[in-house]
Amino acid sequence: MQFPESWLRSFVNPDIDSDALSHQLTMAGLEVEEVGPVAPPFEQIVVAHIKEISAHPDADKLRVCQVDDGSGDLLQVVCGAPNAAAGLTVPFARIGAKLPDGMKIGKAKMRGVESFGMLCSARELGLSEDHSGLLELDSGLSAGQSIRETLSLDDTVFTLKLTPNRADCLSILGVAREVAALSGAVMTPTQTEPVAVSINDRLAVEVKAPDLCGRFAGRVIRGVNAKAKTPDWMRARLERCGQRSISALVDISNYVMLELGRPTHVFDLAKVNEGLTVRWAQEGEQLELLNGQTVTLQSDVGVISSGNELESLAGIMGGEASAVTLDTTDIYLEGAFWWPEAIMGRARRFKFSSEASHRFERGVDFANIPQDLERMTQLILEICGGQAGPLDDQIINLPERPVVALRVDRCRRVLGIDVSEQEIGEIFTRLNLPYQLENGVFKVSPPSYRFDLTIEEDLIEEVARIYGFERIPDLVPVAPAMMTMPAETLKGPHALRAVMASRDYQEVINFSFVEEGWETNYCANSNPIRLLNPIASQLAVMRSSLIGGLLANIVHNANRKQSRVRVFELGRVFERDDSVEEGDLVVQGVRQPQRLAAAAWGPAMPEQWGVPDKPVDFYDIKNDLEALLGSRANELVCEAAVHPALHPGRSARLLLGGTPIGWLGEVHPQWVQQLELARAPVVFEVDVEAISYVNLPAPTEISRQPVVIRDLAIWVDQGVSYQGLLDTLKQSIVSDAKLKIVKDIRLFDVWRDKNADGASAQTSLALRFWLQDPVVTLDDQQVEDCMKVLLAALVDQHGVRQRA
């Protein structure tokens, strides 16, 4: 909100300067965003009268003026302004004057005619952008008066940045109430007596929507002169508040809105054929507004109609059909209380905003409507003349203002200061908040203009604001500051991201709401969690997997000629689950675990001369996953299983320490074809909580004895998995103390006979064993005995046979 300081001080005038007033308002929560002079600095510019005017002898567009600047002699000034005329009162820059742009006025000769000064437009004085002609002043001003003093150009303009809850301060009266409460200065608002009623004309008004309009008041005024000139003092105040002067009737309406916070509307009575009806719009009705926009209405938009014709968009903007013009003689003046819930968002729906809707959707005083209309009527009769009819006031459905309780003890705890009951009572008195004090509890009745006072915390804020935030001491916390050290076994999200980045993956952040087809195709989820108000029709459900977003990232890059993509995402997914494990985020039966997913597509390595070009495969990504797991990589088990998003023969369920943690595999050929990709991406998705804990490093002594390496080649049936063989070997080592010398086992060769019958075909696996004793050197007999025991375990459990 923007306003001149002089207007505010006409209501309340504290004994402080502009800077102190600005600081006081800011510290009370009414942030002063900008403070500046009404006009930029300039010197020796005075009021002057043009006495005579004649044509320039050598220029068609120039004229020679004889100007009285109050010095006693007429000065000759050459001027090119189109409105220059004898009898005009205008600003005059004398010789030696300095303009806002720094130009200094001197004696000049224009096309052979001497000019002793300069007649000025509003833009040349920095008052506005209008440079269509000279700035016309009141003809009653005396020549030689300083322009700065005459037009009060040393006034200061304040710009407040108000929070949405302080609608009561969207007026000079509201800000003045705050200043009076903060400074203790006496407030002297404008006193308005009811105008004399000289006619009995009324306009019938029917309110059919009590949930739209709670109070409606209005009166008929006949015989107004709409062509009357807006007084200079009113026009100046409007302009300094950022309002453009339009006509007397419109200017008066805007003036009352800025002064008292009361948006009103003026109807041309001749254009209102019948009485007015306040109602909700019918679906599809159209209305042409004052801004020239024609809007199509829905049933939740309030209107004022006359018969079958719409006249106004209730609480937002008037209609063109009943707008006042310079030919208007009879008017109907309207002021109403519109429920904030009925106005909120309606103007934005039609892609515009208005001063009225800005106030009504935040809450406007419903108690002073008749007094405010009397003030507006008074100004209309003074400026435009006319005869006023009786004021009709219908009270339909006003808000209830329940008492709000403030516990003194709680106020002290929240603010951290020992504020007394007497101080709190004085603050409420200064704020004009009626209260009763009972047993340490203030029971406050919020006034009709304070829609922001509804709970105890609101009153605590009021106490803090008026008491002064600067008076609240900075106290060092008395509790000891305990440093919490993260567990050494915890690998947080930043560490996980660092590992993925080190593996040549780039992090992406995708929307949590996705296409429903992704849930159906990639997750076999026929009942996803739906959004009530999606930002786009295709993003209508919450994701239960990160895979769909990563595949979309790959497609996006592939379409832009990228040949290699490696991306990962760490984020939450959303699953229906009423029984939620501890540690997961839960909202209304929805489980929101964190997942980490990665996808790779294209060559396994960037193109270079030293490494052959090879497409990324299952084992490349498994290697990246093992790097992510760190010291727990040896606990990872890949178990053959089917996932709707993955290739049935090239995917696996991931187990960590026997607990399922996610999936790894190539994307299913069906989805690869649907995505129009040349080759299949490889993806994994794991639970973040499961991989966030690592084993604490344990020191072990390094053996000084040599390592013995032995190979074992075996034939196994097609149905036997390598993981099963490995589990058998590890179990044997654990159960037999003689086998503790086996330090590592690795598969180094796989061979199948392509010509063998499928039913009887076997696979040859070559295993390499590393054996070492921590104390003594192993002899051949120990090694052979160990290998025989391991082979016997494989034969017994899986029916293998040693390959010759």
Buried (B, 14 or more C-beta within 10 A) or exposed (E): BBBBBBBBBBBBBBEBEBEEBBEBBBBBBBBBEEBEBBBEEBBBBBBBBBBEBEEBEEBEEBBBBBBBBEEEEBBBBBBEBEEBBEEBBBBBBBBEBBBBEEEEBEEBEBEEBEBBBBBBBBBBBBBEEEEEBBBEBEEEBEBBBBBBEBBBBEBBBBBBEBEEBBBBBBBBBBBBBBBBBBBEBEBEBEEBEEBEEEBEBBBEBEBEBEEBBBBBBBBBBBBBBBEBBBBEEBBBBBBBBEBEBEBBBBBBBBBBBBBBBBBBBBBBBEBBEEEBBBBBBEEEBEBBBBEEEEBEBBEEBBBBBBEEBBBBBBBBBBBBBBBBEEEBBBBBBBBBBBBBEBBEEBBEEBEBEBBBBBBBBBBBBBEBBBBBBBBBBBBBBEBBEBBBBEBBBBEBBBBEBEEBBBBBEBBBEBBEBEBEEEBBBBBBEBBEBEBEBEEEBBEBEBBBBBBBBBEBEBBBBBBBBBBEEEEEEEEEEEEEEEEEEEEEEEBEEEBBBEBBEEBEBEEBEBBBBBBBEBBBBBBEBEEBBEBEEEEEEEBBBBBBBBBBBBBBBBBEBBEEEEEBBBBBBBBBBBBEBEEBEEEBEBEEEBBBBBBBBBBBBBBBBEEEEEEEEEBBBBEBBBEBBEEBBEEBBEEBBBEEBEBBBBBBEBBBBBBBEEEBBBBBBBBBEEBBEEBEBEBBBBBBBBBBBBBBEBEEEEEEEEBEEEEBEBEBEBBBEEEBBBBBBBEBBBEBBEEBEEBBBBBEBEEEEEEEEEEEEEEEEBBBBBBBBBBBBEEEEBEEEBBEEBBEBBBEBBEEBBEBEEBE
